[in-house]
């Protein structure tokens, strides 16, 4: 049967349950919103919790939250607790709950094996160096034999060569895209420069035409009629 406790008691029981389940066991923590006013102390539902009946009328009032805690056991010693948190006290309760969960779960996290990470980095670097010595994916594809001894090695080399070839294609596509963008900008600049040159040439054409017209005019002869 679910036993209702206060918010502080709920946090305390959560810490105790986590410490008891450190070596073996599980802890189940759930929450949901209460959609109706709680019943009286002597009126409980089948699970021992307050009623969750919904109302059809629209309401702007705030509702409390119901938090449940259990160890998931089906024995008589099963731990099953619940607490109601009002909307005004929700921020403080969530802060206490998150702090407790961080403290309890910090010991359950797996520690990083830095030595293993360094070893894997060395293996990757050595493999890349070997691929470069073989001449890329084409050289890697020739490792081993198709039949007989070295067949397994040849299969692994084929998979490695396919992977290297895909990576090479991706790098080529990226470099081509970046080169195309830069060349496009250069063409645009050159085009703009050409337009400026043509505009200047067009501006100079009328002046040159006027000068040539002036030079073609014949000077008038001076003198009176005889």
Wavefront OBJ file of the C-alpha trace (Angstrom):
o trace
v 0.000 0.000 0.000
v 1.296 3.443 -0.919
v 2.059 5.598 2.085
v 1.754 9.381 1.832
v 4.612 11.404 3.359
v 5.729 15.021 3.443
v 8.105 16.510 0.891
v 11.090 16.441 3.247
v 10.407 12.829 4.255
v 10.120 11.877 0.588
v 13.603 13.258 -0.165
v 15.013 11.504 2.907
v 13.487 8.156 1.891
v 14.825 8.628 -1.641
v 18.381 9.002 -0.330
v 17.991 5.939 1.898
v 16.549 3.840 -0.914
v 19.409 4.741 -3.241
v 22.006 3.828 -0.618
v 20.267 0.491 0.031
v 20.155 -0.271 -3.706
v 23.796 0.628 -4.373
v 24.933 -2.994 -4.817
v 21.710 -4.455 -6.238
v 18.149 -3.331 -6.776
v 16.211 -0.615 -8.573
v 14.594 2.697 -7.702
v 11.471 3.913 -9.522
v 10.555 7.605 -9.342
v 7.483 8.910 -11.181
v 5.445 12.114 -11.181
v 2.148 13.329 -12.604
v -0.311 16.160 -12.111
v -3.288 15.922 -9.794
v -6.355 17.097 -11.670
v -8.807 17.230 -8.770
v -8.876 18.193 -5.114
v -7.635 15.411 -2.786
v -10.131 13.313 -0.852
v -10.416 13.192 2.894
v -7.904 11.292 4.994
v -10.244 8.295 5.422
v -11.163 8.178 1.704
v -8.454 6.560 -0.407
v -8.544 4.786 -3.727
v -7.394 1.229 -4.421
v -3.710 2.241 -4.530
v -3.940 4.424 -1.456
v -3.482 7.668 -3.402
v -5.707 10.670 -3.833
v -8.340 10.704 -6.542
v -7.203 11.527 -10.084
v -10.694 12.248 -11.444
v -10.733 14.891 -14.147
v -13.184 17.764 -14.448
v -14.860 18.833 -17.668
v -15.171 22.495 -16.724
v -12.326 24.763 -17.703
v -10.367 26.142 -14.779
v -7.432 28.464 -14.440
v -6.446 27.242 -10.971
v -3.080 25.536 -10.492
v -2.867 21.864 -9.557
v -0.384 20.054 -7.314
v 1.967 17.313 -8.504
v 2.052 13.750 -7.224
v 5.484 12.103 -6.856
v 5.780 8.356 -6.272
v 8.756 6.341 -5.079
v 9.096 2.554 -4.997
v 11.728 -0.172 -5.160
v 9.682 -2.302 -7.548
v 9.517 -5.334 -5.276
v 6.428 -7.505 -4.828
v 7.343 -8.676 -1.327
v 5.658 -7.491 1.884
v 8.736 -5.338 2.556
v 8.081 -3.307 -0.588
v 8.775 0.425 -0.315
v 5.989 2.542 -1.843
v 5.768 6.230 -0.967
v 4.021 9.262 -2.431
v 3.976 12.986 -1.757
v 2.002 15.940 -3.068
v 3.827 19.121 -4.060
v 1.874 22.334 -4.440
v 2.562 24.746 -7.279
v 4.061 27.324 -4.926
v 6.527 24.804 -3.426
v 7.421 23.094 -6.703
v 10.571 25.117 -7.441
v 12.116 24.401 -4.039
v 11.174 20.723 -4.177
v 12.652 20.284 -7.647
v 15.886 21.897 -6.505
v 16.147 19.473 -3.564
v 15.224 16.537 -5.796
v 17.787 17.348 -8.499
v 20.532 17.865 -5.905
v 19.705 14.511 -4.289
v 19.657 12.699 -7.632
v 23.031 14.161 -8.646
v 24.542 13.065 -5.345
v 23.070 9.560 -5.505
v 23.856 8.934 -9.163
v 27.415 10.274 -9.106
v 28.713 6.956 -7.766
v 26.825 4.967 -10.414
v 28.549 6.637 -13.351
v 31.369 4.758 -15.026
v 34.746 6.437 -14.662
v 36.645 7.405 -17.785
v 39.547 5.136 -18.652
v 42.036 7.718 -19.912
v 44.757 5.115 -20.468
v 42.427 3.171 -22.755
v 41.512 6.355 -24.641
v 45.188 7.192 -25.188
v 45.819 3.646 -26.392
v 42.962 3.838 -28.901
v 44.275 7.187 -30.175
v 47.684 5.622 -30.755
v 46.113 2.717 -32.647
v 44.187 5.107 -34.910
v 47.315 7.185 -35.586
v 49.347 4.060 -36.412
v 46.639 2.836 -38.799
v 46.536 6.165 -40.626
v 50.316 6.155 -40.953
v 50.259 2.626 -42.380
v 47.549 3.601 -44.887
v 49.685 6.504 -46.075
v 52.710 4.229 -46.461
v 50.671 1.805 -48.583
v 49.580 4.630 -50.878
v 45.990 5.210 -49.851
v 42.988 2.997 -50.518
v 44.469 1.538 -53.710
v 47.467 0.175 -51.851
v 45.366 -1.034 -48.926
v 43.120 -3.009 -51.304
v 46.131 -5.087 -52.436
v 46.985 -6.336 -48.929
v 46.606 -10.097 -48.422
v 45.573 -12.780 -50.892
v 42.233 -13.602 -52.460
v 42.651 -17.327 -51.763
v 44.520 -19.420 -49.243
v 46.622 -17.923 -46.492
v 45.948 -14.228 -46.039
v 42.330 -14.424 -47.214
v 40.931 -12.961 -43.983
v 43.524 -10.215 -44.063
v 42.530 -9.423 -47.651
v 38.847 -9.163 -46.677
v 39.632 -6.755 -43.857
v 41.829 -4.730 -46.207
v 38.992 -4.518 -48.742
v 36.623 -3.102 -46.117
v 39.278 -0.640 -45.012
v 39.906 0.405 -48.630
v 36.194 1.032 -49.215
v 36.064 3.232 -46.131
v 39.147 5.196 -47.187
v 37.737 5.643 -50.693
v 34.497 7.090 -49.314
v 36.439 9.484 -47.091
v 38.553 10.543 -50.071
v 35.437 11.232 -52.159
v 33.925 13.324 -49.367
v 37.120 15.368 -49.039
v 37.270 15.882 -52.820
v 33.647 17.052 -52.894
v 34.278 19.495 -50.045
v 37.402 20.933 -51.675
v 35.599 21.221 -55.014
v 32.692 23.047 -53.406
v 34.983 25.489 -51.608
v 37.067 26.031 -54.770
v 33.957 26.620 -56.881
v 32.683 29.219 -54.452
v 35.996 31.103 -54.457
v 36.288 30.970 -58.280
v 32.704 32.212 -58.586
v 33.565 35.209 -56.463
v 36.614 35.890 -58.672
v 34.500 35.712 -61.826
v 31.980 38.107 -60.304
v 34.750 40.561 -59.425
v 36.266 40.283 -62.908
v 32.844 40.775 -64.471
v 32.274 43.862 -62.367
v 35.689 45.176 -63.432
v 34.850 44.483 -67.076
v 31.593 46.376 -66.759
v 33.485 49.328 -65.312
v 35.971 49.217 -68.193
v 33.219 49.035 -70.806
v 31.389 51.936 -69.162
v 34.561 54.013 -69.252
v 35.070 53.074 -72.897
v 31.520 54.067 -73.752
v 32.050 57.404 -72.017
v 35.229 57.992 -74.029
v 33.603 57.114 -77.375
v 31.493 60.344 -77.732
v 34.516 62.501 -76.924
v 36.643 60.689 -79.497
v 33.881 60.984 -82.120
v 33.567 64.708 -81.492
v 37.321 65.155 -81.832
v 37.435 63.231 -85.103
v 34.482 65.261 -86.470
v 36.217 68.507 -85.668
v 39.375 67.381 -87.432
v 37.477 66.415 -90.610
v 35.867 69.877 -91.061
v 37.581 71.874 -93.841
v 38.630 75.433 -93.011
v 36.806 78.195 -94.924
v 38.784 80.133 -97.546
v 39.233 83.813 -96.886
v 38.950 86.386 -99.617
v 36.397 88.598 -101.447
v 34.813 88.221 -104.825
v 36.720 89.514 -107.793
l 1 2 3 4 5 6 7 8 9 10 11 12 13 14 15 16 17 18 19 20 21 22 23 24 25 26 27 28 29 30 31 32 33 34 35 36 37 38 39 40 41 42 43 44 45 46 47 48 49 50 51 52 53 54 55 56 57 58 59 60 61 62 63 64 65 66 67 68 69 70 71 72 73 74 75 76 77 78 79 80 81 82 83 84 85 86 87 88 89 90 91 92 93 94 95 96 97 98 99 100 101 102 103 104 105 106 107 108 109 110 111 112 113 114 115 116 117 118 119 120 121 122 123 124 125 126 127 128 129 130 131 132 133 134 135 136 137 138 139 140 141 142 143 144 145 146 147 148 149 150 151 152 153 154 155 156 157 158 159 160 161 162 163 164 165 166 167 168 169 170 171 172 173 174 175 176 177 178 179 180 181 182 183 184 185 186 187 188 189 190 191 192 193 194 195 196 197 198 199 200 201 202 203 204 205 206 207 208 209 210 211 212 213 214 215 216 217 218 219 220 221 222 223 224 225 226
